[in-house]
Structures are given as C-alpha cells and as structure tokens.
Amino acid sequence: MKNSKKFFSKIAVMMIGVLFILSSSGCTASKDTDTIKIGASFALTGNVSVYGIAARNGVELAIKEYEETGGKLDKKIEFIVEDNKGSEVDAANAFNKLVDREKIDVFIGSDISGTTLTIAELAAEKKIPMITPTATALPVTEKGDNVFRACYIDSFQGGMMGKFAATELQAKTATILYNFGSDYSEGIASTFEEVFQENGGTIVGKESYTNDDKDFKSILTNVKAQNPDVLFIPDYYEMVALIARQVHEVGIQSILLGVDGWDGVIDQTNDFPEAVEGAYFANHYATDDPKPEIQNFVNNYKEVYGEVPNALAALGYDAGKIILEALEKAGTTEPEAVINALKTTNVDYVTGHIEFDEKRNPIKSISVIKLEQVNGKLQQKAYTTIEP
C-alpha cells in the first residue's frame, strides 16, 4: 500500500509538471511574434461617439497607409479596437481585455479625458506604451512615463485663446461661461482668465451651468447686461450649440470664443447658422490649410470614409503615425524600448510639428478656426496659427 501511494504520488507530480509545461508553452504561443498588436479603445457608440469614431478612423488610416507604402516593420500589424461607449467602467474592461486576452504590444486611446484617465492608470501598472490622440486633461500623462498624448493640454489652449482675444481681437472685456463640475471646462476657463488679464483684458463676468441645464436665459440675461467684447464658452459642441442658439435669441452681440470641444458644432447648428456665425475656436488643425501633407490626409480620408476629417480624426492619424515610427525606431516591441523611442519623437505631422516635453505632452502650435456662413451653410475657415 505504501509503495502504491508513492507510485501515485510520483504520477501526480509528473502530471502537474506536464500541465505546467503545456500551460507555459500555451502562453508563449498566444503571443504571435510575427504580429505587432496595436490595441485601441474609443467611444464608438454613445454621446461622444463622434469623437471616438473619428479618432478610430484616423488611426486606422495611418496603419492602412503604412502597410500600403511598405513600412519598415517586418511584421504583420493587427489593429484591435474595443468600444468603451464613453464609460469609464467600459473603458477599464476594454483595456483589460486587450491586454489580458489579445496580448497587445502598444495602446492608442481613448478619446475623452475621463475614460483616458482610467485607462492610463491601468496602462501605467502594466507598463504598456500608450498614446492618447485627443484627451487634453493635464493628469493623463502624469499617470506614468509610458503615457503620451498627441494633442495639446487644456491649460495650453485656454491660455492661447486668452492671448488671442486680447492681442488679435483687441478685446478689452470678456465674460466666461463654463460648465461647473467639468474638469475640462473649468480648467480651460481658469487659464483663459489668467492669460486674458495678463494681456490687459478685464473679466467682467463669470457664469456657470451644469450638464443638466437646458434653459440658459437667466444666465444669458446677466451676460447681456455685462456687454463683454467676447463671450468665452469652453465646452463640448452639443452644449455649445444649445447655448449659442439662446445667446442669439437673447440678443447678445459679443464675439463667441471656444476651444477644441467645439469641433462638431456645425452639424448641430446648420439649421440655424446665425447662432455661431463669426465665432472663433481653437483647434488642432484646419482642413483648408494648403500644406501638402494636410491636403493629402484630407483627400485620402474623404476617399476612404466619405467625409471631411475633423480634428479628432487628424489627431488619431498622427497618434497612429507616432506609434508606428516609434516601433520602427525601437526595432522591437519591448516596452522600454518603445517608450524611449516615443520620447525622441521630433517630426512634422498633420496637426503640426510634434516633440514631447518632460511630461510627455506635445510642444505644438494651435490653429484658430473662424465659423463663416457661405451660401446659407456654415464652414470652418483657417484664421490664424498661434505658436507656443
């Protein structure tokens, strides 16, 4: 009986060993060394899907062009995208799936700051090289030295629009109308106020609202009484369109100013173009910029997706190119090598010349767009470029 027990014990140990070897080899085999896996997560459905779809398309186009022109990477590129619906919970689940199940090498995303912050924390823990095309909140890249962004940060665009209002438009007074509780809106409002005053302007009013508000008439009555030269509204296009209609109805004559969240406002106001006609907003690029690299991108995007690319698409495209060039430069998918290659980025892209500061934020210019009505339809026109 004792010998029998010893025999079965030996068999059990051998079986455990075999299972360990098989499971280990299975893990190794699941990582296809002939394939580079680029993971991404965007809001492809939900309230901010206009951002996520455009950013996804931009990345997809960059990869498509890279493969068609015979990039230097000797491996197949697999682009794996998950829909996070604009939800932080879904964003975390999507990222974990990409890392744990798909075994991605690098990550691109997300689109808005809330979901990107959630993902950045996880990416820092797992040391996955990551770049967000469009999340502008300052803390995003503070999560880890593996986290980069292709867009400028909130404080930068707020300050640049404050400078633009005071120096280019010669505005003496401004009212700020911001979304209380939104880190994006509050952060931009703060730096606009600071820089506008530094350049000789006076803030004659600060009014706030919340995401739940629909009627702004009482707030706008205050703004009308303040009679500012410019009315600065740092928020996303859906809310801006709603406010701008009521600004026009109340009879406010101030010049409207905005930021990159306005990209998409034309689609919301084409039935009432007077609401935002003559407004200016900061953006990452202008579709009518004559530079060859910009027009090539615009034309290629239109050919593939049947529409003019917005700034989110351009940033997605640039983020894709940045990642591909870093992988080329690194010559490996080893995380530290890719991260170090990303840090040395110094190239002209569609949204401008990009190199990274010590916080892995890009040092780049801002395009100012003017909304003009042409034959009864709103159009975005390149107005000027503000250098950092």
C-alpha positions as CSV (number, residue, x, y, z in Angstrom):
1,M,0.0,0.0,0.0
2,K,2.8,2.3,0.9
3,N,4.5,1.6,-2.5
4,S,1.3,2.1,-4.2
5,K,0.9,5.6,-2.6
6,K,4.4,6.5,-3.6
7,F,3.7,5.4,-7.1
8,F,0.6,7.5,-7.4
9,S,2.3,10.5,-5.8
10,K,5.0,10.3,-8.4
11,I,2.4,10.2,-11.2
12,A,0.6,13.2,-9.7
13,V,3.8,15.2,-9.6
14,M,4.7,14.2,-13.2
15,M,1.2,15.3,-14.4
16,I,1.4,18.6,-12.6
17,G,4.8,19.2,-14.3
18,V,3.4,18.3,-17.7
19,L,0.4,20.6,-17.2
20,F,2.8,23.4,-16.2
21,I,4.9,23.0,-19.3
22,L,1.9,22.9,-21.5
23,S,0.3,25.9,-20.0
24,S,3.5,27.8,-20.1
25,S,4.1,27.0,-23.8
26,G,0.4,27.9,-24.5
27,C,1.0,31.4,-23.0
28,T,4.1,31.8,-25.2
29,A,2.3,30.6,-28.3
30,S,-0.6,33.0,-27.8
31,K,1.9,35.9,-28.4
32,D,2.4,35.8,-32.2
33,T,5.9,37.0,-32.6
34,D,5.2,37.6,-36.3
35,T,2.5,40.1,-35.5
36,I,2.5,43.5,-33.8
37,K,-0.7,44.1,-32.0
38,I,-1.9,47.7,-31.7
39,G,-4.8,47.9,-29.3
40,A,-7.3,50.8,-29.1
41,S,-10.4,51.8,-27.2
42,F,-12.7,54.6,-28.2
43,A,-16.4,55.6,-27.8
44,L,-17.8,54.1,-30.9
45,T,-21.3,54.3,-29.5
46,G,-22.9,56.7,-27.0
47,N,-23.0,60.5,-26.6
48,V,-19.4,61.2,-27.7
49,S,-19.2,58.7,-30.5
50,V,-18.5,61.5,-33.0
51,Y,-15.1,61.8,-31.3
52,G,-14.4,58.1,-30.9
53,I,-15.3,57.1,-34.5
54,A,-13.2,59.9,-36.0
55,A,-10.2,59.1,-33.8
56,R,-10.5,55.4,-34.6
57,N,-10.7,56.2,-38.4
58,G,-7.6,58.3,-38.2
59,V,-5.6,55.6,-36.6
60,E,-6.9,53.0,-39.0
61,L,-6.0,55.2,-42.0
62,A,-2.4,55.7,-40.7
63,I,-2.0,52.0,-40.4
64,K,-3.5,51.3,-43.8
65,E,-1.2,53.8,-45.5
66,Y,1.8,52.5,-43.6
67,E,1.2,49.0,-44.9
68,E,0.4,50.1,-48.4
69,T,3.6,52.1,-48.7
70,G,5.7,49.2,-47.4
71,G,6.7,50.3,-43.9
72,K,10.0,49.1,-42.4
73,L,8.4,46.8,-39.8
74,D,8.9,43.2,-40.9
75,K,5.8,42.0,-39.1
76,K,2.1,42.0,-39.7
77,I,0.2,44.7,-37.9
78,E,-3.1,43.8,-36.2
79,F,-5.3,46.7,-35.2
80,I,-7.7,45.6,-32.4
81,V,-10.4,48.1,-31.4
82,E,-12.8,47.9,-28.5
83,D,-15.9,50.2,-27.9
84,N,-15.9,51.8,-24.5
85,K,-19.1,53.8,-25.1
86,G,-17.6,56.8,-23.3
87,S,-17.9,55.0,-20.0
88,E,-15.0,54.7,-17.5
89,V,-16.2,51.2,-16.4
90,D,-16.4,50.0,-20.0
91,A,-13.0,51.7,-20.8
92,A,-11.3,49.7,-18.0
93,N,-12.9,46.5,-19.1
94,A,-12.0,47.1,-22.7
95,F,-8.3,47.8,-21.8
96,N,-8.0,44.7,-19.6
97,K,-9.5,42.6,-22.4
98,L,-7.0,44.0,-24.9
99,V,-4.0,43.3,-22.5
100,D,-5.1,40.0,-21.0
101,R,-6.8,38.3,-23.9
102,E,-5.4,39.9,-27.0
103,K,-1.9,40.5,-25.6
104,I,-1.4,43.9,-27.3
105,D,2.0,45.4,-27.6
106,V,1.0,49.1,-27.6
107,F,-2.2,51.1,-27.0
108,I,-3.9,54.1,-28.6
109,G,-6.8,55.8,-26.9
110,S,-9.1,56.9,-25.5
111,D,-10.9,60.0,-26.8
112,I,-12.3,62.0,-23.9
113,S,-10.3,62.7,-20.7
114,G,-12.5,60.7,-18.2
115,T,-12.1,57.3,-20.0
116,T,-8.4,58.0,-20.8
117,L,-7.5,58.7,-17.2
118,T,-9.0,55.4,-16.2
119,I,-7.0,53.6,-18.9
120,A,-3.8,55.5,-18.2
121,E,-3.7,54.2,-14.6
122,L,-4.1,50.6,-15.8
123,A,-1.5,51.1,-18.6
124,A,1.0,52.5,-16.1
125,E,0.5,49.5,-13.9
126,K,1.1,47.1,-16.8
127,K,3.8,49.2,-18.5
128,I,2.0,49.2,-21.8
129,P,3.3,52.0,-24.1
130,M,0.3,54.3,-24.7
131,I,-0.7,57.5,-26.6
132,T,-4.0,59.3,-26.5
133,P,-4.8,61.2,-29.6
134,T,-7.3,63.6,-28.0
135,A,-7.6,63.6,-24.2
136,T,-6.5,67.1,-23.1
137,A,-6.8,66.9,-19.3
138,L,-3.4,67.6,-17.6
139,P,-3.3,64.5,-15.3
140,V,-3.5,62.0,-18.2
141,T,0.3,61.8,-18.8
142,E,1.1,62.1,-15.1
143,K,-0.1,58.5,-14.6
144,G,3.2,57.1,-15.8
145,D,6.2,57.6,-18.0
146,N,4.7,55.2,-20.6
147,V,1.8,57.6,-21.3
148,F,1.9,60.2,-24.1
149,R,-0.5,62.4,-25.9
150,A,-0.8,63.8,-29.5
151,C,-3.0,66.8,-28.5
152,Y,-2.1,69.9,-26.5
153,I,-3.4,70.2,-23.0
154,D,-6.4,72.1,-21.6
155,S,-4.4,74.8,-19.9
156,F,-2.4,75.5,-23.1
157,Q,-5.4,76.1,-25.3
158,G,-7.2,78.1,-22.7
159,G,-4.2,80.4,-22.3
160,M,-3.7,80.7,-26.1
161,M,-7.3,81.7,-26.6
162,G,-6.9,84.3,-23.8
163,K,-3.9,85.7,-25.6
164,F,-5.8,85.6,-29.0
165,A,-8.8,87.5,-27.6
166,A,-6.6,90.3,-26.1
167,T,-4.0,90.7,-28.8
168,E,-5.5,89.5,-32.1
169,L,-9.1,90.6,-31.5
170,Q,-8.1,93.6,-29.3
171,A,-10.9,92.6,-26.8
172,K,-10.9,94.7,-23.6
173,T,-13.6,92.8,-21.7
174,A,-14.7,89.2,-21.5
175,T,-17.3,87.0,-19.8
176,I,-16.6,83.3,-19.2
177,L,-19.5,80.9,-19.3
178,Y,-18.3,77.5,-18.1
179,N,-19.6,74.0,-17.2
180,F,-19.5,73.7,-13.4
181,G,-18.2,70.2,-12.4
182,S,-16.4,69.6,-15.7
183,D,-12.6,69.4,-15.3
184,Y,-12.3,70.2,-19.0
185,S,-14.4,73.3,-18.9
186,E,-13.2,74.6,-15.5
187,G,-9.5,74.1,-16.3
188,I,-9.7,75.9,-19.6
189,A,-11.7,78.7,-18.1
190,S,-9.1,79.3,-15.4
191,T,-6.2,79.7,-17.8
192,F,-8.2,81.8,-20.2
193,E,-9.0,84.2,-17.4
194,E,-5.3,84.4,-16.2
195,V,-3.8,85.0,-19.6
196,F,-6.5,87.4,-20.8
197,Q,-5.9,89.6,-17.7
198,E,-2.1,89.3,-18.1
199,N,-2.6,90.8,-21.6
200,G,-4.5,93.8,-20.4
201,G,-8.1,92.4,-20.6
202,T,-10.8,92.6,-17.9
203,I,-13.1,89.8,-16.9
204,V,-16.5,91.4,-16.4
205,G,-18.4,88.2,-15.6
206,K,-18.1,84.5,-14.8
207,E,-21.2,82.5,-15.1
208,S,-21.7,78.7,-14.8
209,Y,-24.2,76.0,-15.6
210,T,-24.3,72.2,-15.3
211,N,-24.7,69.3,-17.8
212,D,-28.4,69.0,-16.8
213,D,-29.3,72.6,-17.7
214,K,-31.3,73.2,-20.8
215,D,-32.6,76.8,-20.3
216,F,-29.8,79.4,-20.1
217,K,-32.0,82.5,-20.5
218,S,-31.5,83.8,-16.9
219,I,-27.7,83.4,-17.1
220,L,-27.6,85.0,-20.5
221,T,-29.6,87.9,-19.4
222,N,-26.7,88.6,-16.9
223,V,-24.2,88.3,-19.8
224,K,-26.1,90.7,-21.9
225,A,-26.0,93.3,-19.1
226,Q,-22.3,92.8,-18.8
227,N,-21.9,93.5,-22.5
228,P,-18.5,91.9,-22.9
229,D,-16.4,92.2,-26.1
230,V,-16.1,88.4,-26.2
231,L,-18.0,85.5,-24.6
232,F,-15.8,82.5,-23.9
233,I,-17.6,79.1,-23.7
234,P,-15.1,76.3,-23.1
235,D,-17.3,73.2,-23.6
236,Y,-18.2,70.4,-26.0
237,Y,-20.1,71.0,-29.2
238,E,-23.5,69.6,-28.1
239,M,-23.8,72.0,-25.1
240,V,-22.3,74.9,-27.1
241,A,-24.9,74.6,-29.8
242,L,-27.7,74.7,-27.2
243,I,-26.2,77.7,-25.5
244,A,-25.3,79.6,-28.8
245,R,-28.9,79.4,-30.0
246,Q,-30.1,81.1,-26.8
247,V,-27.3,83.6,-27.0
248,H,-28.7,84.7,-30.3
249,E,-32.3,84.7,-29.1
250,V,-31.4,86.9,-26.1
251,G,-29.7,89.4,-28.4
252,I,-26.1,89.2,-27.1
253,Q,-23.7,90.9,-29.6
254,S,-20.4,89.6,-28.1
255,I,-18.0,87.6,-30.3
256,L,-18.2,83.9,-29.3
257,L,-14.9,82.1,-28.5
258,G,-14.4,78.4,-27.9
259,V,-11.9,75.5,-27.8
260,D,-11.4,72.2,-29.4
261,G,-14.6,70.7,-28.0
262,W,-16.4,72.9,-30.5
263,D,-15.3,70.7,-33.3
264,G,-18.7,69.2,-34.5
265,V,-20.8,72.3,-33.6
266,I,-21.5,72.9,-37.3
267,D,-23.5,69.7,-37.5
268,Q,-25.6,70.8,-34.6
269,T,-26.3,74.4,-35.9
270,N,-26.6,74.1,-39.7
271,D,-30.3,74.7,-39.4
272,F,-29.6,77.9,-37.5
273,P,-26.1,79.1,-38.7
274,E,-26.5,82.6,-37.2
275,A,-26.1,81.1,-33.8
276,V,-22.3,80.6,-34.2
277,E,-21.5,82.6,-37.3
278,G,-18.4,84.8,-36.7
279,A,-17.3,82.7,-33.8
280,Y,-13.6,81.6,-33.3
281,F,-12.4,78.4,-31.6
282,A,-9.1,76.7,-31.0
283,N,-8.4,73.5,-32.9
284,H,-5.7,71.1,-33.7
285,Y,-5.6,71.7,-37.4
286,A,-7.6,73.4,-40.3
287,T,-8.9,71.3,-43.1
288,D,-8.4,74.2,-45.6
289,D,-4.7,74.6,-44.7
290,P,-2.9,74.4,-48.1
291,K,0.1,72.4,-46.8
292,P,0.6,69.3,-49.0
293,E,0.7,66.8,-46.0
294,I,-2.6,68.2,-44.7
295,Q,-4.4,68.1,-48.1
296,N,-3.1,64.6,-48.8
297,F,-4.6,63.5,-45.5
298,V,-7.9,65.2,-46.0
299,N,-8.3,63.8,-49.5
300,N,-7.3,60.3,-48.5
301,Y,-9.6,60.3,-45.5
302,K,-12.5,61.6,-47.7
303,E,-11.8,58.8,-50.2
304,V,-11.9,56.1,-47.5
305,Y,-14.6,57.4,-45.2
306,G,-16.7,59.7,-47.4
307,E,-16.4,62.8,-45.2
308,V,-14.1,65.6,-44.3
309,P,-11.9,64.6,-41.3
310,N,-12.4,66.6,-38.2
311,A,-9.6,67.4,-35.7
312,L,-10.2,64.1,-33.8
313,A,-9.5,62.2,-37.0
314,A,-6.3,64.2,-37.6
315,L,-5.1,63.5,-34.1
316,G,-5.9,59.8,-34.4
317,Y,-3.9,59.8,-37.7
318,D,-1.0,61.5,-36.0
319,A,-1.1,59.2,-33.0
320,G,-1.0,56.2,-35.3
321,K,2.0,57.5,-37.2
322,I,3.8,58.4,-33.9
323,I,3.3,54.8,-32.6
324,L,4.4,53.2,-35.9
325,E,7.5,55.3,-36.2
326,A,8.4,54.6,-32.6
327,L,8.0,50.8,-33.2
328,E,10.3,51.2,-36.3
329,K,12.9,53.2,-34.3
330,A,12.8,50.7,-31.4
331,G,13.2,47.7,-33.6
332,T,11.3,45.6,-31.0
333,T,8.0,45.6,-29.1
334,E,9.8,45.5,-25.8
335,P,8.0,48.2,-23.8
336,E,11.0,50.2,-22.5
337,A,12.5,50.4,-26.0
338,V,9.2,51.6,-27.5
339,I,8.7,54.2,-24.7
340,N,12.3,55.5,-25.2
341,A,11.6,55.8,-28.9
342,L,8.4,57.7,-28.3
343,K,10.3,60.2,-26.1
344,T,12.6,61.1,-29.1
345,T,9.7,61.9,-31.4
346,N,10.6,65.0,-33.4
347,V,8.6,65.1,-36.7
348,D,6.1,67.3,-38.7
349,Y,2.6,65.7,-38.7
350,V,-0.8,66.8,-39.9
351,T,-1.6,68.7,-36.6
352,G,1.9,70.3,-36.6
353,H,5.4,69.7,-35.5
354,I,5.4,67.3,-32.6
355,E,8.1,66.7,-29.9
356,F,7.4,65.9,-26.3
357,D,8.3,67.8,-23.2
358,E,9.4,66.0,-19.9
359,K,5.8,65.3,-19.1
360,R,5.3,63.6,-22.5
361,N,2.9,66.4,-23.7
362,P,3.5,67.7,-27.2
363,I,5.0,71.1,-27.8
364,K,3.0,72.4,-30.8
365,S,1.0,75.3,-32.3
366,I,-2.7,75.9,-32.2
367,S,-5.0,76.6,-35.2
368,V,-7.7,79.2,-34.7
369,I,-10.8,78.5,-36.8
370,K,-13.5,81.0,-37.8
371,L,-17.0,79.9,-38.5
372,E,-18.4,81.6,-41.6
373,Q,-21.7,81.3,-43.5
374,V,-21.3,80.5,-47.2
375,N,-24.5,80.2,-49.3
376,G,-26.5,79.6,-46.2
377,K,-24.2,76.9,-44.8
378,L,-21.6,77.1,-42.1
379,Q,-18.0,76.4,-42.9
380,Q,-14.8,76.2,-40.9
381,K,-12.1,78.6,-42.2
382,A,-8.5,78.7,-41.1
383,Y,-8.0,82.1,-39.4
384,T,-4.5,82.1,-37.9
385,T,-2.0,79.9,-36.1
386,I,-0.7,80.6,-32.6
387,E,2.8,79.4,-31.9
388,P,3.7,78.1,-28.4
